[in-house]
Amino acid sequence: MDKATEERSDHFLTFLRVERGLAKNTCLAYRRDLNSFHRFLREKDSDDVSCSGNDVFLFVRQLKTEGRAPRSIARCVAALRSFFAYLTNEGLRTEDPMIYISTPKLNQALPNVLSEQTMDKLLQGAAHSDLEIRNLAMIELLYGSGLRVSELISLRLEDVSLDVGYVRCLGKGSKERIVPLGDPAIAALQRYVRGARGRIKRGQATEILFLNAKGRPLTRQGFWLILKGWAEACGISQHVSPHTLRHTFATHLLDHGADLRSVQEMLGHADISTTQIYTHLTKKYILEVFQKAHPRAK
């Protein structure tokens, strides 16, 4: 990649991060997509300032030929759409080539959700050791608040109010939100914070809420392994990931009468259409209940 092309990409990504407030992971994904696109253009002796809509079309077709997943291609198209809009607005292009490109349609899969019975089983796991007390506190908190795993491992002591009963976190785009906590989550957190955490910390000075066995901040992968082992120990064969608990939080709220807008706020979704997938889940659940329970359902 030549210096001018690299500078345009860097300025664009800074714009996304600073002015649009996009999350770090989104910006990293966009950078990978742009690098892939620029490599394609270089092979055709072209660049992002002079390329045509046909060049973009051929690039997207190549992604399909390579077997890239529709979701991956859709994200790449979104990255290019934002990039060329930026170049056009900055006066670096006179025409936006993306006006000829459509975003691939996605068959939106319903998220994996645990039943209330399975969730109860997960929360009844043995919590005797300090690490088990920590594990239960994390699981109770995720299910009780719908936090993302990245938000969970970033929490500091000051972000959780056990007296008032809420958790404060920074979500995507550094947007702060406050989510209430129920009594079981508060009790599990109190047990961890007022006892187990001090022993796990091993005298290290840190304000991070959840620590690993060496007294250091947990990683996403570390928590995923903890949750996987916990579910297996509870005899749960269904796949359980950190995001499963977030999906379960939202679905159970709607099952019990919560309104969609409130769930959107608690999840930190910028667009309510993202939250609406959970209404499909509850409709599916209602249909299953009807088919099992009504004498004339079949």
Secondary structure per residue as TSV (DSSP state, phi and psi in degrees):
chain	resnum	aa	ss	phi	psi
A	1	M	-	360.0	127.2
A	2	D	-	-73.2	166.0
A	3	K	H	-61.9	-41.6
A	4	A	H	-63.6	-42.9
A	5	T	H	-63.7	-43.3
A	6	E	H	-62.1	-39.7
A	7	E	H	-65.7	-40.4
A	8	R	H	-62.4	-41.7
A	9	S	H	-64.3	-44.6
A	10	D	H	-62.8	-43.0
A	11	H	H	-64.5	-39.6
A	12	F	H	-62.9	-46.1
A	13	L	H	-68.0	-33.6
A	14	T	H	-65.4	-40.1
A	15	F	H	-60.1	-44.3
A	16	L	H	-62.1	-43.8
A	17	R	H	-73.4	-44.0
A	18	V	H	-85.9	-48.1
A	19	E	T	-90.8	-36.9
A	20	R	S	-89.6	-17.7
A	21	G	-	71.0	27.6
A	22	L	-	-71.0	150.4
A	23	A	-	-67.2	155.4
A	24	K	H	-57.8	-44.8
A	25	N	H	-63.8	-35.8
A	26	T	H	-65.7	-43.1
A	27	C	H	-63.1	-39.9
A	28	L	H	-64.1	-40.5
A	29	A	H	-65.1	-41.7
A	30	Y	H	-63.3	-38.3
A	31	R	H	-62.7	-43.4
A	32	R	H	-62.0	-41.1
A	33	D	H	-65.1	-42.2
A	34	L	H	-65.5	-41.2
A	35	N	H	-60.6	-40.7
A	36	S	H	-63.8	-42.3
A	37	F	H	-65.2	-42.5
A	38	H	H	-66.6	-34.9
A	39	R	H	-63.3	-41.0
A	40	F	H	-61.4	-45.3
A	41	L	H	-66.4	-37.0
A	42	R	H	-61.3	-36.8
A	43	E	H	-66.2	-21.6
A	44	K	T	-102.8	12.1
A	45	D	T	55.3	42.0
A	46	S	-	-130.7	176.8
A	47	D	-	-147.5	-179.6
A	48	D	T	-71.9	-16.4
A	49	V	T	-84.9	-33.2
A	50	S	T	-105.7	-9.7
A	51	C	-	-66.3	159.1
A	52	S	-	-107.1	173.3
A	53	G	H	-62.2	-32.0
A	54	N	H	-66.1	-37.3
A	55	D	H	-60.0	-43.4
A	56	V	H	-65.4	-42.0
A	57	F	H	-58.5	-44.6
A	58	L	H	-66.1	-35.1
A	59	F	H	-65.5	-45.5
A	60	V	H	-63.9	-39.8
A	61	R	H	-63.1	-36.9
A	62	Q	H	-64.5	-39.5
A	63	L	H	-59.4	-41.6
A	64	K	H	-65.4	-42.0
A	65	T	H	-62.8	-35.1
A	66	E	T	-73.7	-8.4
A	67	G	T	87.5	19.4
A	68	R	-	-64.8	143.2
A	69	A	-	-66.0	147.4
A	70	P	H	-53.8	-38.4
A	71	R	H	-65.6	-39.2
A	72	S	H	-65.4	-41.7
A	73	I	H	-66.0	-41.0
A	74	A	H	-61.8	-40.7
A	75	R	H	-65.8	-39.1
A	76	C	H	-64.0	-42.4
A	77	V	H	-63.2	-39.6
A	78	A	H	-63.2	-39.9
A	79	A	H	-63.1	-45.7
A	80	L	H	-66.5	-36.4
A	81	R	H	-62.7	-44.4
A	82	S	H	-66.9	-39.6
A	83	F	H	-64.9	-47.4
A	84	F	H	-72.3	-30.1
A	85	A	H	-63.7	-39.5
A	86	Y	H	-64.5	-46.8
A	87	L	H	-61.4	-39.3
A	88	T	H	-67.7	-44.1
A	89	N	H	-65.2	-30.5
A	90	E	T	-82.9	-0.7
A	91	G	T	78.3	15.5
A	92	L	S	-87.4	-14.8
A	93	R	-	-137.2	150.4
A	94	T	S	-94.7	-21.3
A	95	E	S	-134.2	140.1
A	96	D	-	-90.8	113.2
A	97	P	G	-69.4	-12.8
A	98	M	G	-76.1	-9.2
A	99	I	G	-65.8	-16.4
A	100	Y	G	-98.0	-2.1
A	101	I	-	-111.2	130.5
A	102	S	-	-101.5	150.1
A	103	T	-	-79.9	133.0
A	104	P	-	-57.6	136.6
A	105	K	-	-75.3	140.5
A	106	L	-	-112.9	137.4
A	107	N	-	-85.2	103.1
A	108	Q	-	-73.1	114.0
A	109	A	-	-77.0	142.0
A	110	L	-	-71.8	136.2
A	111	P	-	-67.6	155.3
A	112	N	-	-74.2	127.5
A	113	V	-	-132.2	140.9
A	114	L	-	-88.6	144.5
A	115	S	-	-70.1	165.5
A	116	E	H	-64.6	-34.4
A	117	Q	H	-66.6	-42.4
A	118	T	H	-67.5	-38.5
A	119	M	H	-63.8	-41.3
A	120	D	H	-60.3	-41.8
A	121	K	H	-61.9	-40.4
A	122	L	H	-65.1	-37.2
A	123	L	H	-82.7	-6.2
A	124	Q	T	-99.1	12.0
A	125	G	S	-62.8	151.0
A	126	A	-	-65.2	131.7
A	127	A	-	-132.2	82.8
A	128	H	-	-108.8	-45.6
A	129	S	S	-77.2	166.5
A	130	D	H	-59.5	-41.4
A	131	L	H	-69.5	-35.2
A	132	E	H	-67.3	-37.8
A	133	I	H	-62.9	-42.0
A	134	R	H	-62.1	-45.6
A	135	N	H	-60.2	-45.7
A	136	L	H	-64.4	-38.5
A	137	A	H	-62.3	-41.4
A	138	M	H	-66.1	-42.6
A	139	I	H	-67.9	-43.0
A	140	E	H	-60.3	-40.3
A	141	L	H	-67.9	-43.1
A	142	L	H	-63.8	-46.9
A	143	Y	H	-68.7	-32.1
A	144	G	H	-83.4	-9.8
A	145	S	H	-132.7	-19.5
A	146	G	-	74.4	19.2
A	147	L	-	-64.8	152.8
A	148	R	-	-76.0	156.4
A	149	V	H	-63.9	-34.2
A	150	S	H	-64.6	-34.3
A	151	E	H	-72.1	-37.9
A	152	L	H	-61.2	-51.0
A	153	I	H	-74.5	-12.3
A	154	S	H	-92.0	-8.1
A	155	L	-	-61.2	142.2
A	156	R	B	-110.9	164.7
A	157	L	G	-54.8	-40.1
A	158	E	G	-70.3	-12.7
A	159	D	G	-81.7	-12.5
A	160	V	E	-115.0	121.0
A	161	S	E	-102.6	104.2
A	162	L	T	-79.4	-23.2
A	163	D	T	-76.2	-45.0
A	164	V	T	-84.7	-33.8
A	165	G	T	92.1	58.2
A	166	Y	E	-151.6	163.0
A	167	V	E	-126.5	138.6
A	168	R	E	-113.1	131.7
A	169	C	E	-142.9	161.6
A	170	L	E	-103.3	118.2
A	171	G	-	-95.2	-156.3
A	172	K	G	-62.1	140.2
A	173	G	G	70.7	20.3
A	174	S	G	56.9	34.7
A	175	K	-	-91.2	124.8
A	176	E	E	-83.8	141.2
A	177	R	E	-143.4	156.1
A	178	I	E	-119.3	127.9
A	179	V	E	-122.0	131.2
A	180	P	E	-70.9	156.0
A	181	L	-	-119.3	144.2
A	182	G	-	-84.4	170.1
A	183	D	H	-59.7	-42.5
A	184	P	H	-61.1	-41.2
A	185	A	H	-65.9	-41.2
A	186	I	H	-62.7	-44.2
A	187	A	H	-62.9	-42.1
A	188	A	H	-65.9	-39.4
A	189	L	H	-68.6	-40.1
A	190	Q	H	-60.9	-43.3
A	191	R	H	-62.1	-38.7
A	192	Y	I	-73.4	-50.8
A	193	V	I	-66.6	-39.2
A	194	R	I	-86.8	-0.2
A	195	G	I	-146.6	-71.2
A	196	A	I	-61.9	-39.8
A	197	R	H	-60.5	-42.0
A	198	G	H	-61.2	-35.5
A	199	R	H	-77.4	-36.6
A	200	I	H	-68.0	-33.6
A	201	K	H	-61.7	-27.3
A	202	R	T	56.8	37.9
A	203	G	T	77.9	1.1
A	204	Q	-	-78.6	144.4
A	205	A	-	-86.0	104.2
A	206	T	-	-152.6	143.1
A	207	E	-	-101.0	-0.8
A	208	I	B	-63.6	135.6
A	209	L	S	-70.0	-52.7
A	210	F	S	-105.2	125.2
A	211	L	B	-119.0	153.9
A	212	N	-	-83.7	-176.4
A	213	A	T	-63.7	-17.5
A	214	K	T	-98.1	8.2
A	215	G	S	80.4	16.0
A	216	R	S	-108.8	163.7
A	217	P	B	-59.7	140.5
A	218	L	-	-70.6	152.8
A	219	T	-	-102.8	166.4
A	220	R	H	-60.0	-45.5
A	221	Q	H	-63.5	-39.2
A	222	G	H	-60.6	-44.1
A	223	F	H	-69.1	-37.7
A	224	W	H	-58.9	-42.5
A	225	L	H	-67.1	-38.1
A	226	I	H	-61.5	-47.4
A	227	L	H	-64.8	-41.4
A	228	K	H	-60.4	-46.8
A	229	G	H	-65.3	-37.5
A	230	W	H	-64.5	-45.3
A	231	A	H	-62.3	-41.9
A	232	E	H	-63.8	-39.8
A	233	A	H	-66.0	-27.1
A	234	C	T	-85.9	1.4
A	235	G	T	75.9	27.1
A	236	I	-	-98.8	117.5
A	237	S	-	-87.2	-21.5
A	238	Q	S	-64.9	144.1
A	239	H	-	-62.8	128.3
A	240	V	-	-128.1	119.1
A	241	S	-	-123.4	168.6
A	242	P	H	-55.3	-38.0
A	243	H	H	-72.5	-24.3
A	244	T	H	-59.5	-41.1
A	245	L	H	-66.8	-36.3
A	246	R	H	-65.8	-45.2
A	247	H	H	-61.8	-40.2
A	248	T	H	-66.5	-41.6
A	249	F	H	-53.6	-51.7
A	250	A	H	-66.7	-43.3
A	251	T	H	-66.2	-42.7
A	252	H	H	-66.7	-34.9
A	253	L	H	-60.8	-47.6
A	254	L	H	-67.9	-35.7
A	255	D	H	-59.3	-31.1
A	256	H	T	-102.1	19.5
A	257	G	T	99.1	6.1
A	258	A	-	-67.4	147.3
A	259	D	-	-85.0	152.7
A	260	L	H	-61.1	-38.9
A	261	R	H	-63.9	-39.9
A	262	S	H	-66.2	-40.8
A	263	V	H	-64.7	-38.8
A	264	Q	H	-58.0	-45.1
A	265	E	H	-62.7	-44.2
A	266	M	H	-67.8	-33.7
A	267	L	H	-79.3	-20.7
A	268	G	T	78.2	29.3
A	269	H	-	-79.6	130.4
A	270	A	S	-71.3	-32.6
A	271	D	S	-120.5	129.2
A	272	I	H	-65.8	-20.6
A	273	S	H	-63.3	-28.4
A	274	T	H	-66.4	-36.1
A	275	T	H	-75.9	-25.8
A	276	Q	T	-65.2	-17.2
A	277	I	H	-60.2	-28.5
A	278	Y	H	-71.1	-22.9
A	279	T	H	-68.8	-30.8
A	280	H	H	-66.1	-35.9
A	281	L	H	-65.0	-44.9
A	282	T	H	-67.5	-35.0
A	283	K	H	-64.5	-40.0
A	284	K	H	-63.1	-41.7
A	285	Y	H	-64.1	-43.5
A	286	I	H	-61.8	-41.6
A	287	L	H	-63.2	-41.7
A	288	E	H	-63.2	-42.6
A	289	V	H	-61.9	-44.2
A	290	F	H	-60.2	-47.9
A	291	Q	H	-65.5	-29.8
A	292	K	H	-80.7	-34.3
A	293	A	H	-101.9	-30.1
A	294	H	-	-82.9	132.9
A	295	P	T	-64.7	-22.1
A	296	R	T	-112.5	23.6
A	297	A	-	-73.3	-24.5
A	298	K	-	-126.6	360.0
